[in-house]
Amino acid sequence: MRIEQESSGVGCPRRQPLTTGSGTLGGIQPVPSSSARAIAACAFTLLELLVVIAVIAVLAALLLPVLARTKQKAQGACCLNNGNQLMKALRLYSSEYQSMLPPNPDWQCSNMWVAGDMGKPADATNAALLTDPARSVIAPFLSGSAAVFKCPGDRTAHVRTASMSQAVGTQPFSPGDAVDGPWLDGTHHHKANQPWRTYGQLDDIVAPAPSRLWVLIDEDAANISDAAFAVSMAMPTAMLDWPGSYHELGANLQFADGHGESHRWRDSRTRPGGRVAKGPHVQTPANPDILWLQQRTSSNLETETPQHLRGGGASSRHAAIIGSL
């Protein structure tokens, strides 16, 4: 007896005909060879499977860098927004304190714009230092947010990457007096406006203009310590604090007029690749990135412009670099 089962008209059969044996005890006869070939035709061969895997690998290799760049751009936009929130908090503080900018010492004390030394493990993971009004004077203007202090591109456990220019802010225990900017002369002995300008109030920012004076920057995670970022105006150029390179080898900065910028570093020496001892001994002569920062950090009170931009000892090499900035 032969029992016919349904079969689709094309492609692989859904059911196969079964045959009951007459000479055996109801034994099922083997599947016809033509059906077996039809089933085999529907399966991938090993070669075809390898081709599919290779195509997927090529597509992944093409798409992953694009996705990584998209992620970096998203992180950069988030970082700029964080900096914008910090600048708004600084301005709100200033509006309540007779145009004075918040205290910005380069040591830890009880009166500063934000507390915590990221070089100390206990501070580096303590978000309460950022949100406690008793430790960080701009905390009341941030609605308790600690996330705005950190660039999302930083993969460390640090709670902060943001730092303020040492040329900006007030003395912690002399209300109204501008910071000394101790590293502006490269010695840690500089005093306010002697000769490099420091800015204790928004109204003090006249040279460079507010749109050209940076206030906040993301600092390199391996070298960040206090929240005051040092730039030496001395020549030859030397790196004191190290800017971050979280965004396509660049960092985000916030300027005194309220706008933010992403700036990509041009010199490989600007990216230390690890912990570097702080001090003016880290010479990086003719580093265009330091020259770029100098132009936007302070000006000589006598000339109203960074001294080396008017030929005050600058070499022709420096002048050529400056012209391209």
N, C-alpha and C positions, 0 to 999 in steps of 0.2 A: 504493500500500500504506500502511495506517495502523497505526502502532505505538502501542498504549495503554500508558501508564506508570501506576504506582500513584499514588493520590491519597488524602490523608486525608479523612475524611468531613466534618470541620468545619475552620474557620479557613483558614490559608494552605495551598495544595497543596504537597506535598513534591516532587512531580515534575509536569511538564507534558506533555501529549500532544504528540508530535512527528509531523510529517507529511512523508513523502518525496514530493517532486514527481514526477509522471509525465511531465510535458512538459519538465522540466529535468533536468540531470544530477545527480539525487539531491539537489537543493536543499532546504533546510529551510524550510518555510512559516512565516510570522509566527505568534507566540503568539496564541491567540484573545483577543479583547478582554475577554471575561468573566474570564479568568484574570488578565489585567493589572489589572483592577479589584480582584480579590481580593487581589493583592499590594499594591496601593496602599492598600487598606483596613487592612492590617497595619502600615503605617508611621506615624510621628509626623508630624503637620503642623507647620509652623513655629510656629504659634500655641500648639499643645500643648507643644512643646519650651520655648518661652519661659515658659509657665505653670509647668512643672516646675522650671526654673531659678529662677524667682521664689520658689516654695515652699521650695526648698533654701536660698535666701539668707535668707528670713525665719526658718527654723529655726536656721540658723547664728547669726543675730543674737540669737536668744533663748538659745541654748545657750552661746555663747562667754563671756558674762559669768558664767554659772553655773560653767563650767569654770575660769575665772580665779579666782573666789572659792574654789572647792574647792582649787585649787593653793595659794592664799595660806594657807588654813587648814592644809593639809598642811605647808607651810613653817613656819608658826607653831608647830605641834606639834613639828616637828623642832628648831626653835630653842629651845623650852622644854626639850627633852630635852638639848640641848647645854649650856644653862645649868645644868641639874640635875647634869650630869657635872662641870662646873667647880666647883659648890658642894661636891660630894662630895670633890673633890680638895682644896679649901681646908680642909675639915673634917679630912681625913686628915692634911694638913700640920699643922694645929693640934694634933691628937692626939699627934703625934710631937715637938712643940716646946712642951711645957708650956702648952698652950692658946693660945699666941701665934698670931695671924694672920700671913700672909706679908707681907714688905716691899712697900710700895706707894708709892714715891716718884713725884713728877711730873716726874722727869728720868730720863735713861737712865744706868744704872750696872750693876755686875756682880752685884748682889743685889736681885732684884725678883721679884714674883709672875709676871710675864711681860714679856719684853723686846720691843723693837721700836717704832719711831716710824712710824706709818702715814702720816705726812705726808712721809716720805722714801721715794722710789721704791725704793731698795735694800732698805729694811726692809719695805716694804709687801708685797713678793712673796716674802719670805724665810721660808718655813715652818720652817726650821731654828731660828730664834730662839724658836719656841714649844715645840719638842720637845727642845732641848738643856738638860739639867739645870744646866749651868754658866751659863746665861742666864736660865732660867725655873724658879724653885724648885718649882713644882707639877708640872713635867713628869714626874717619876718616878711620880706618882699618876694619870697619864692614859694609861699604856701606849703612849706615843709618838704619840698622836693629836693632829693639828693641826686637824682639821676642827671640833672642838668649840668652837674659839675664834671661829668665824664663823657669822653668821646666813645660812641658805641664801637668804634674800630679797635679800641684797646681791649685785648683779650686777657689781661692780667686781672687779679682780684682787687686792684686798686679802686678806691671809690672816687678818685679825682684825677683828671688830667689837666684841667684848666689852671692857668697861672696868669697873674697880672704883671704887666711891665713894671720893673723896679723904678722907672722914671715917673710913674703915675701913682697918686694916692697921698695920704697924709700920715704924719707921725702919730703913733698910737697914744702917746702921752703928752703931746703938745697940740691940742686941737687947732686946726686951721693952718698949721705949718706943713709945707710940702715935704715929701720924703726926700732924703738925701740922695737916693740913687747911688749907693756906695760903690757899685761896680762900674759906673759909667766911665770912669777914668782908667779902668782896668786894674785898680789897686785895692779896692774896697775901702778907700778913704775919701771918696768924693763927698763934697757937701753940696747941698741944694743950690743950684744956679751958679756953681763955681767950677768950671764955666758952663757946664751942660745944664740945660733947662730941666727942671722937674715940675710936675703939674699937680698941685694940691686941690685946685678947683677947676671946674669945667671952663670958667672964664680965662684961666691961665693958658689954655691950649690955643696958641696963636701961631707957633712955628715949631714943628710943621703944623699945617692947618688940621682941624679936626678930622677931615676926610683922609688925611695922610698919616695920622698918629694912631698906631695900634695900641690897644689897651689890654686885650686878652688873647691868649694863644694856648693851643694844646701842646703840652710838654711831653717829651720822650719818656715812656713808661719806665725804662731802665735807669733813668737818671733824675727823675723828678724828686724833689724834696719838699721845700716850703712852697708857698704859693706866690712867690715874687721871682719873676723871670729876669735874669741879668743879661744885659747886652753891653759889651765894652765898646766905647766909641773910639778907642785908641787904635793906632796903626803900628805894625801890621796887624791884620785881623786875627783874632783869637776867639775861640768858642768858650763861653763860660757855662751857660745852660744850653741844653739841647732841645730844639723843637721837635714835636712829633712828626711822624711821616705815615700817618694812618690812612691817608687818602691818596692812593696812586703816587706814593713817595712825596706827599705834601702835607700841609697842615692848614687848619682853618684859623683865621684871626678875626677879631672884632675891633672896629675902629671907633674913635671918640665921637663921630657923628652918628653912630648907631648902625652902620652897615657892616656886613661881614664879607670876607673874601676867602677863597681857597687859593693857596699858593703852593706851587710845586717846586721843591728844592732842586737846584741844578747841579750842585757839587756833591759828589759821593761822600765827601768828608763830613757833610752835615748830618749824615745818618751813621751814628757811632756803632751800631750793631751790638751794643752791650754796655755795661756799666763803665763810666769813665770818671776818674777822679776830678772833682771840680777845681778850677783854678785857671789863671791866665797862661799857664805853661802849655796849654793845649793849642799850639800855634797852627793855624790853617791860613797861611798867607794868601792874599788875593782871592779869598773865598767869596764868590758873588752873592751867596746867600746871606752872609754876614753883612756885606755892603748894603744889600736890600733892606735888611732889618735896621741897620744904622740910620738909613735915610728916613725911617719911619718911627724911630725911637725917641730922638731928642734933637736939639740943635744947639749950637754954640751961642751963648747969650750975646756975645760980641758981634757975631757975623750973621746970626739968625739962620744958619744952615750948617749941617755937619762940616767941620773944618776941612776935611780932606776933599770935599767937593769943590773947594775953591783953590785947590792946589797947595793946601797947607801941609806939604810934605808928601803928598801922594805921588806915586810913581806914574809914568805914562801907562804902565800896565793896569794900575788901578783906575786911571782915568778912562781907559778904553772899556773896562768892565762896567764902570758906572754909567757910561754913555749907552750901554746896551740894556740897562735895567729898566 
